[in-house]
């Protein structure tokens, strides 16, 4: 089904019209320079994502609140992030094919395992190794424990990194309440395919008169999915938070967080298998399991005009998977083998940060300086089971051919020591806020292979690399009024080489040449207007990569090519993001409770080198849009919303050898991995009744996702390549109480 331009046009028109109408209505005079005496130090740019903080952020920024997540029937991070302009979320696919992983791309950047955004939980990086392994194959976040999802797409790189070219995504957990109490909720959902999946959450906490607050948060997701072999999904997320107000200015906070998730990976389908039954699986043994425990402690001292905080965290992560490899022999038979990939990571970091306000003439300066030391260690192994030969190109679900012992076949260790220093100056002068800043990253990386009787290592066994880079930024905001802002920013982003990129070897078994740390420059200009009646934001962006790295497969008819990472050379990402909301009740009492919201994004991301020069990069849509209608009357709340995306591409691997060009594949391949991916639109509907305080604020909701059962799919080109069907029509019921 083609992308519907009417949906895009409506959302775009609303977003562009909001500031224009606001300009006609708003008569509030611009803020006077004489009002600067009331300015307080900001310190933490992310914080709890309060509305005034977002409104005055000098870049594109969107926050989705807990109420919006509940009303969307969201059960995973995909559901939450798809509502945000500029953010594209792939369906579970390939070796990231479960709800344990996260596949999100911002502004046309690759979405496979989310490698180019700084993804945080309460300000702490979620990646198992932020420098050496930024891919989020395990996203240790329970959606039911969150109070907000904060996505900063521009204007934050000087404070947060690395891998921040795709912005900063901060998952904010629920606050410790002042009064003791709690809440509990459950959601059941299912479709005609698979079984019933349960999403439950529990929250309990409060604060004593002596200033000690504690909270216990739990979220669990259990049950089968809508595809065969999704019958063992089990995710548990538990957090204990504490906060102690030593004085009115000094606070000590901390948390212990444990996450455990496992899921089957049903794998991709050939075109023939998809046509026969898109919900089947041909991979009975592929699965993923991950767990993580992290500890965070933070001391903060906040006055009106100065703040100091020091945060330290330690994380212990494990992620493992079983993936079957099937290759065709020369005689037409197939060799089958099951591989296991147990991997352990440890990260320690400490980050002090100081901010202070100064009055210099008619301007105020908030100078902030911070430093973060990070130490990472990894141990990655590969084990193989027995190999067997079959005339089938898949493994049946019957029997167990893999009953032998596993043998160690790969054994690598690595580490990173990283220093990040930043300084910025937020200058408020009249109607202007100007923030120049500089971030300096210095990383020392090492990788080592450990050969033994069963581990064969060809070529060198160790490599050390060091990188350092100054990263300047400039953010500017003009305050037309309290409601209407103009902003622009220019930023530099940096991504160091990852463990497997450092250790990657070419066809001669020497370390691959041409792989260098990624460097990107982002430029953004936009406007934001927000009142209770109207709100809107429009952002124009451009990202220029000096060289962008991409995971590619072997090139056809090129005997010395190899699977691995390659440099695409220069790439460009550019486009426009818009969002808008309208409260009809602010204009007509008869329409009280009726609100409309929408987003629309146009992105063009393309390579500038090789045989794919000028062509779209893979797995992103040029156009995406949301449209939603909410109506609240008495105790009832009704929601109707839609999401739409245009077609994507899976063109294969580019060649950078003029003598051996490769074709940009658009027609579907027989094995399902290559070819265009049609665009699609889905609709969701929901109703809720709130019983009120006399019934412990019981809320009961019923809803349908993919209301019209729109069939859509994506593709994968990794070890689990092929076609992946999207969610069918799915029904859900919700209930929650407060106590």
N, C-alpha and C positions, 0 to 999 in steps of 0.2 A: 504494500500500500504506500503510495507516495506521501512525502511530507506535506502537511496541510498548511498552505501559506496563510489561510485565514486565521489560524491560531497564532502564528508568528506575528502577523500584522496587528492583531488585536492587542497582544501583550506589548509589542513594540510601541504602538500608538499610545497606550496607556502610560508606558514608562516615559516616553518623550514628552507627553503632554503634561505630566505632573508638575515639573518645575515651571513650565510656562504659565499654567493656571495659577500656580502658587505665587508667581511674580505679580500677577494682577491682583491677587487677594491680599497679599502680605503687605501691611503698612508699618510693620515694626521697624524703627530706625536701626541702622547698623550700630553695633556696640561701640561705645566711646572709649578712647584710650584711658580716660580717667577712671574706668571701672576695674582696672587691673589689680587694685588692692585686694579684691576677693579671690584672686587666682590661687589655687592650691597645687601643690606638687602632685604630679600624676604617678611617677615612678614606673609601675608595671603597665605596659601598653595594652596587654591582653586582659589581665584581671578577671573579673566575672562577667565581662562583656555586657556591661550596663548600657542602656540606650543612649545616654549622653556621651559615653565613651565612643560608641560606634558612630554617632552623629558627627563627632569632631575628629574622626580618623582621616588622615590625608591620603586616602586611597580607597579602592573598591573593597567593601567589607559587608558581609551578610551574616546575620545570626538567626538560627532557627531555634525556637524555644520549646520547652518540654510539652506545653499544651499543643503546639503544632504537630509535634511528633506523635502524640497520642491520637490526635484527630486524623492523622494520615494512616493510622494503623501500622506504623513503622515497626518492624521487628529486627532490622539489621541496619548497618551503616549506609548501605546503598539507598535504602528508602529515605534516609535523612538527607543525604548529600545531593540527591537528584533534584531537590527543590531549589538549589542555589545556582544563580546565573554564572556561566563560565566553567562550571564543574560538570564533568562527564564521568559517569560510573558505568563500567562494563558489567554485564551479567557474569556470574561465576563461570569461569571457563579455564581450560588448560590445567596447569599445575597450581593455579590459584582458584580452583573450581569448587569452593565451599564458602560458607558464611564465616569461617575462621579467618579468611584472608580479606583483603580490601584492594579493589582495583579502581582507583580514582585518578583521573587526569584533569588538569586545569589548563584551559586555554590551548587545547590541541596537543598538549604534552602526553607522552605515553601513559596509559592508565594501567598497564599490566603491573600489579603489585605496588602501585603508587610510589615510584622511586624518586619523584622530583618535587615533592612537597614536604615541608617540615610538619610532621604530624605529631601532635602532642596530646597528652592526657593531663589536665591541670598543669600545663606548662612543662611537663616531662616528656622527652621524646619516646615515641612508641616503637620505633624500629629496634630490632634486636641488637643492632650495632649502627648507630646513626651515620658514622663515616664509612665503615667497612661493609655494611649490609643494610642499606636504607630501604630495601624492598619490604613491604608489609605483607609477607606471606602469612603472618600471624598478626591480627589486629586485636590486641587484648583489651577490648572495650565492650561492656555490656550496655546496650542502648537504654535499658530500663534504669540504669544508674545515673543518667545524664540529666542535667537541667538545661543545657544549651549546647549547640554545635556552632562554633565561631570560625568563620572562614575569612581570612585576610588575604585577598588576592594581590594587593599592592600596598606599598608603603610600610612594610615591616621587616625588610631584609637586613637592615643594620642591627637589629636586636636579636633576630632568630635565624638559626641555621644549624647545619649546612643543608644543601639540597633544597633551597628555598625559591628557586625560579618559579615553581608552581604555587607559591604562596605558603601561608601558614594555616593549618587546620588544627584548632584546639577543641578537644572534647572536654567540656566543663561538667564535673560531677556535682551532685546535689549538695547544697550548703548544709552545715550543721545548724539546726534551728535553735532559737532562743528558748522556747518552751518544749518540754519533753512530749514526745508523741511520735507518730509514724504513719505509714501508709503501706498498703499491699495491693497488688494488682495482678491480673492474669489475662492472657489473650490466647484463644484457641483459633487456629486457622487451618484450612485444608481445602482441597479441590477434588475433582473426580479422579485425579492421578495422585498416587501416594496415599499418605495417611494424615493424621491430625498432629500438628506441631503445636507445642505449648511454650509460651513466653511468659515467665512469671517474674515479679520483682517484689522486694521487701525493703523498707526503709524505716529505721528506728534511731532516734537520737534526741539530744537536747543539751542545754547548758545550765550549769549550777550557778548559784548566786556568787560564788567565788571566781567565776570566769572560766571554768573548765567545761568544755563542750566535747561531746563524742557523738559519733554517728556510725551505724552499721548499714552498709548497702549491699544488696544481693540482686543479681539478675541471672536467670537461667533460661536457656533455649534448648528444648529437647524435642525429639521426634523426627519422623521422616520428612523428606522433601517431596517434590512432585515428579522426580525422576527415579527410575530404577537405580538401585545401589546408593540411594540417599537415605538409608534406613537406620543409620547409626549416628546421626548428628547429636552431639551433646556438648553444650557450652555452659560453663559456670563461671561467673565473675563476682568476686567477693572483695569488699574494701572496708577497712576500718579507718576512720578519720578521727583526729583529735585536734583540739585547739585550746590554748590556754592564754588568757589575757593577763600577762604579768603586771602590766600597768595599762593606763589608757593609751600609751604610745608604743608599748612593746608587746609583741605577740609571738608565741611559739606554736607552730603547727606541724603536723606530721601525718603520715598515712602508711598503712601496710596494705598491699594490694596483691591478690592472687587470682590468676586466670588459668583456666584449663579448658581446652577445646579440642574436639575430635570430630571428624566427618569423613564420609566416603566421597570419592571423586569419581563421578560416573563417566567422565571422559567424553571426547568428541565422537561424532558419528560421521560415517561416509554419507555422501548424498543419497545413495540407495537405501542405507539403513534409516536415515532421517525421513525419507519419503515413506518407508514402511511403518515406522513408529518413532516419532521424534522424542518420546519419553523413555525409550529403552536405553540400556547401557551395554557396552561390549567390554567393560573393564571391571571384572569382579574383585580385583585385588588392590586397586589403587585407593589410598586413603591418606589422611593427614592428621597429625596429632601435635599439639603445641601446648606448652604451659609456661607461665612466667610469674615470678614473684618480684615485686619491687618495693623498696623502702625509701621514703622521702621525709626529710626534715627541713624546716625553714624557720629562720628567725627574722622578724621584721621590726623595724623601728620607724614610725611614721609620725612626722609633725606636719604643720601646715605648709612649711616651706622647705623641708628636707626629708628624705627617706633613705633608709639603708636596709638591705636585706641580703641574706646569704642562704642559698638553697643547696642542698646536697642530696644526691640520690644514688642508689645502687640497684641494679636489676640483674636477675639470674634467669635466663631464658633457654628453653629447649624447643626445638621444632624438628619433627621427623616425618618422613613420608615413605610410602611404598609406591613405586611406579614400575609398571611392567613395560618392557621393551620388546617389540616384535619386529623382526627383520626378515626379509625374503632371501632365501638361499638361491644359489645359481640353478638348482634343479627344480625350482618352483615351490619347494616346501618352505615352512616358516620356522624360524628359531625364536623361542620364547624364553624370557628370563625376567625374574622379579628382583628389583634393586631396592635397597633400603638406604635412607639418607638421614641418619641421626646427626644433629648439629647442636652444639652448646655455645652460648655466648654470655659474657659477663661485661657489664658496663658500670664504671664509677665516674661520677662527675661532681664538681663543686663549682658554684657560681655566685660570687658576691657582686652586688650592684648598688650604686650610690647615685642619688639625684638631689639637686638643690636648686632652689629658685633664687635669682638675683634680679634686682631692679637696677637697670642702667638707663637713666633718662626716662623717656616715655615708653620704654620697652621692658619686658621681663624676659629673662633667659632661664630655662630649666636645663641645666647641664647634667647629663647622665653618663656615667661611665660604668662599664662592667667587664668582667673577665670570667671565662669558663674553661676549666681544665677537664678534659675527658680522657679516660683510659679504657680501651676496649680489648677484649681477648676473645678469640674464637677457636673452636675445635670442630672441624667438619670431617665426617667420615662417610664412606660409601661401602656398602656390603652387598654382595650378590648371592642369590640362591642358585639352586641347580638349574641348568638349562635343559630344555627339552624341545624336540622337533615335532611339528604337526603339519598336516595338510590344511589346517584352518588358519586363516589370517587373524583370528581372534581366539580368546580363551573362553570356553563355555563356563557357565555358572555351576555346572555339576562337577563333582570330583575335586581333588586338591593335588595338582601336579607339583606344587611347591612345598614339599614336606621334608626337604633336606635341610641341613644346617647352613647358616649364612657364613660366607667367607669374606674377610676384610679385603677390599680392592682399592680403596682410596683413603688416605689419612693425611689431612692438612691442618696446620695451625697458623694463626696469624694474630696480629695486634695492631692497634693504632694508638698513638699518643697525640692528642690534638689540643691546641691552645687557640682560643678565640678571644680577642680583645676588641671592644667597641666603645665609641664615644659619640655622643650626639648633643646638639644644642637646640632645644625647642624655643624659638624666639617669637614672642607675642608682641606685635607692634601695631597698634590701631586695629584695623580690620584684618590684619595679616597674621598667619602663623607659618613660620619658615623653619624647617628642621634639616640642617645639614648634618651628615653623619659619616662615620668611617668604621668599617669592620675589618679586622685583620685576622686571617686564618693561617695557622701553621700546623701541618700534619706530618708525622713520621709514621710510615706504614711498613709492615713486613709480612711476608708470606713464606711458608716453608712446607715442603712435602716430606713425608717420612716413609721411605721405601723399606720393605721387609720381604719375607718369603712370599707373601701373596699380593703385595702392593708393588706393582711395576711402575716406575717413574722414568719416563724418557726425557732426556735433556736435563737442564739444570734443576736443582731442588730448592733453591732459595732465592729470594729477591727482596730488596729494600728500596723504598722510594720516599722522597721528601717533597712536600709542596708547601708553598706559602704564597699568599695573594692578598693585597689590599683591595677592599671592596667599598668604594665610595657610594653615597646615596644622597639624594636631595628631595625633601618633601615640602610642598607648598600648599597652603589652604587660604582661601579668601572667604571671610564671613560676610555674606550679603545680609544676613539676619541670623537670628537664633535658629531659624528653621531651614535656611537655604545656604548651602556651602558650595564653593568651587574648589577643586583640588587638582594637583598635578604632582607627579613624582618621576624620578629617574633613579634606577637601582642597578646594582651589579650583583650577580649571584654566582656561586661557585660550588662545584661538586667534585670531591676527590675521587680517585680511582678506588674501586671496591676490591674486596679480597679476590674474587674469582677473575676480575679484570687484570689485577696485578699478576696472578698466576697463570693467565691464559697463554697458551702456546700455539704457534702456527703449524703449518703442515710439515715443517722441518724440525719440530719439537724444540724450537727456541722460543723465548718469550716474545709475544706478539708486539710488533712495533706499530707506531702510529696511534696508540691509545694514550690520550692525555686527559688531565682533569677538564671537566666541562666548565666553560665560562659563558655566561649569558648576560645580556643587558636588557632591562625592561623599562619601557616608557609608558606612562599612563596619564590621561587627563580625563576629568569627569566632574559631575555635579550631583549633589544629593539634596533632596528636599523632604522634610518629614514633619507632619503634624498628625493629630488624631484623625483629621478629616482626609488628608491626602498624604501620599508619600511616593517618592520615586527616586531612582538613581540611574544615571547613564555614564558608562565608562568606555573610553577608547583606549586600546592597548596595542603595544607592539613589543615582541620579544625577539631579539637577535642573538642567535647562538653562533659563537665562533666555530665550534664544532660540537655536534651532538652525537652521543653514543647510542647505538641501537643493537639489540640482540637479533642476529640474523642466522639463517640456516645455510647449508651448502648451496653453492651456485650450480645450476644445471650446466653440464658440459664444460665445467672448469675443474679439472682433476685435483688441483692443489688447494681448492677452497676448503673451508672448515667451518663448522658451527661455532658460534661465539659472538663476541661483541666486535663491532666495527664502528669507525667514525663516519658519520654521514657527511662530515664537513659542515659548512654553514647551513643553517636552517632559519626560517622566519615564521613567526606566529603573530598574527594580527587580527583585530576584530573589534566588535562592539558588544557590550553587555548592558542590558536594561532590566529594570524591575519597577513595579508600581503596585500600590494598593489604594483602595478607595472605600471609605465608610459612608454608605448611602444615608445612614441615620443622621449624620452630621448636617445633611441638607434637607431632609424631610423626615419628620417624626414618624410618619406611617411606615417608613423603611428602616426603622431602628432595628439593629441587630443584623443587618444585611451588609456583608463586605465582599469585595472583589479584589483578587490579587493576581499578578501575572509576572512572568519573566520571559525574556527572549534574548538569545545570544547568537551572534554570527561570528564564526572563527574561520580563518584561512591559514592553515599550517602546511608548509611545503619545504622540500629539500632544494638546495641550490647547487648540488654537485652530483656527479655520477649519472647512471642511466635513468634515474628517476627524477632528474632535475626538473623543477617546475611542477611536479606532480604532488598530489596530496600525500601527507604522511599517513601511515596506517592507523586504523582503529580510532578515529575520531569523526564526529559529525560537524559539518559546517554550520548547521542550524539546529538549535534546541529551543524548546519553549515549555513553559508551565502556564496553566490557567486554572484558577480555583475560585469557588463561590462558597461562602460560609453564611449560614443563617441561624441566629440564636433567638428563640422566642420562648418566654417563660422558662420552663425546665428543659426544653428541647434544644438540641444543636444538630444541624444538618450540614454535611459537607459534600461537595461535588468538585472534583478536580481532574485535570488531564495533564499528561506529559507526552511530548512529541520530540522525535529526533529524526534528522534526515539520514540519508544513506552513509555508510562507512565503506572503507576499502581495506582489503587484505591482499596486497599486490604481489607478495613474495619478497625476495631479498634483492636489493640493488647491487649492481656491479660498478666498480670504479676503475675498471680496466676498459679503455675504449675499444680494445680488440675483442673483448668478450662481453658485449652488452647483454643485459637481461630485460625481458619484456615485463611491463607493468600489467599484471594479470587483472582483468575485470570480469571475465566469464567464470562461472563456478567450476571448481576442479572436482574430479570424481571422489577424491578422499575428503572433500569438504573444507579443507583448510584455506584455500585461496579463492578470490573472487569478490565482487561487490557484496555488501550486506545491505539489503533494503531498509529504508526508514520505516518508522512505525509510530503509532499513537495509541495510548491506552487511557481509559477512563476509570476513575474510582469513585465510589459513593459510600456514604456512611451516615448513620443517625445515632444520637445518644440522648439518654434521659438521665437527669441529675435528680436524685431523690432528696437532697438537702441535708442539713445538719442533724435533723431528727433521725436520720437513717445512716449516721456516720459518713455523710457525704458520699453515699453509694452512687456510683455512676455505672450505667450499663450501656454498651454500644454494640451496634451491629453494622457490618460493612461488607463491601465486595470490592476486590481489586481486579483490574482488567475486566471491567464490567461486561464488555462485548466479546470477551474471549478472543482478543486479537492474537493471532499466531505470529511470533517473530523469533529471530534467532541472532546469534553472533557466531564468530569463528575463533579458532585458536590455531597457532602455528608452532607451539612448543611440543613437548613430549606427549601431551594428551591432545594432539591436534584433531581438528574436525569441526563439525557443526554442533552448536549448543542451543537448545530451544529455550525460550524465555518462559516466565511464569504464566500459566494458564489462568482462566477465571478462578479466583480464590475467595472463599468466604471466611469471615472472621467474626468472633464475638469477644467483647472485652468487658471486664468488671474491675472496679477498684473501690477501696474504702480508705478512710482516714481514721486514725484512732489516737 
